[in-house]
Amino acid sequence: MKYAVPALILAAAVGVSAQETEKKVPKDSTRISIPGCSRGSAFVVTASPEAERTSTEIATGRRFRLTGQRSLLNEIRAHEGTIIEVTGLIKKSDLKESGISLGGGRVRIGGVNPQDPISGAGRAPQSSNATLDVEGWRPLGESCPH
């Protein structure tokens, strides 16, 4: 009995600190874990070599821009060329791809004003990629397909 109270206090403290390490998910976002290959800050989804389902079904070949803590992104860059699984937060609106699938690609119909700096022809192609705020990653051990 003499050790029961301190043990309960210690267990409660450990439980609170474990909850603090995981970021709270905003209402407009969701946490996902996806396999893929990184190159710089770009991430391309691949099929999982472990043949397991991911937290959400995202099409192979989909591209994301990785953001997060610099030390974490440097660790990921050190593993370029191998398949990894990243876990992080993404806006729910970015999960949906706009347009329709056609011939292995996506077709979007809509007016684009070439003078508009946001949607103009000079816009960098990476800027249309959804942003994934990386919280963690793990190696999956296989080489990336080239």
N, C-alpha and C positions, 0 to 999 in steps of 0.2 A: 504494500500500500504506500509505503514511504517513497518508492520510486515511480509510482503510477502517475502522480501529478506532474513531476518534471518531464516524464516521457510524453505525456499528452501535450504539454507546452511545446516541447521540441518538435513533435509531429505536426502541430499546427503551424509553427514557424516555417518548417520545411515546405509545407503545403502552400503557404502564402508566397514564399520566394519562388516556387516553381510556377505559380500562376503569373507572377510579375515578368518572367522571362519571355513569355509569349505575348506578342502584340495583340491588342484588342482590334478586332476586325470592324472597320467602319460600316455603316449600313449600306453604303453604295458600292462596297467592295466585297471580295470573297478571297479565301485562301486556297491556293492550288499547288499541286506538286506535279511537275511534268518532266519527262525525260527529254534530253536533247543535247545539242552540241553548241558550245559558245565560241565566239571569235570576237575579241574585244568586248564591247558592250552589247553585241548582238547575240541572240539565242534562237536557234532553230529547233523546233520540236521534231523528234524522231520516235520511232517505235521503241518501246522498252525492251531491252535485251532479256529482261527477266520475265517477259510475257505476262506482266501483271497490269491490272487496270490502274489508271491514274485517278486522281481525285475528281477530275472532270475530263470529259472526252474532247480533246482539242485535236484538230486535224494535223497529221504529219506534214511538215513543211511550213507550218505557221511560224511567223517570226515575231520576236519580242525584243524590246530594248530593256536591258537589265539596269536597275538602279539599286542603291543601298549603301551600306557601310563600305568604305574604300578597302579595308582589310579583307572583307568577305569577297568583294569583286576581284581583288588581286589573287586570292586563293583560287577562284574560278578560272581566271586567266591562266594560271599556272597549269591548269588541266585541259587546256585547249587541245583538241584532237582526240579526246576520249569522251564517251557518252557519260553525262552526269544527270542527276535529277535535282532540279531546283524547286524550292518551296518559297512561296511569297504571296504578296497581296496584289490583286489586280482589280480594277474597276469592273463591275458587272457589265457595264455598257461596252467595254473593250473585249469582252469574251465573244460577243456576237460579231461575226464577220458580215460586213455589208456587201450587197451585190448578190449575184447568182453564180453558181458554179457552171463553168462551160469549158470543155476541153482541157481539164487539168488546171485551170486558173479561175480567177474571179473577174466578173464583169460588173462594173458600176456605171450606171447611167445617171447623168445629171449635168447641170451647167457648171462649167469651170471658167472663171474669169482669169485670163493669163496675166492681167495686171494685179490681181489679188495676191499679196505675198504669202498668204496662208495656203491658198489652193492653186497657185500658179504653176506653170510648167517648170520653173526653176526650183521648185520645192524639193528638198532632199528626200529620196525614197525611204530612208530610215525613219523619217518623222511620221510616217503613216503607221508604223509599227506600234502595237500596244505596249505600255510600260508595265513591267513586272518589278515590284519592290521586293528584292530578294531578302529573305530572312534566314535561309540556310540552304545547304546543298549536300549531296553525297555522291561519291563515284559509283558508277555502274559497271566499270571495268572493261568495256569493249571500246574499240576504236570507232571513231565517227566515219560514216560512209562519205565518200568523196564524190 
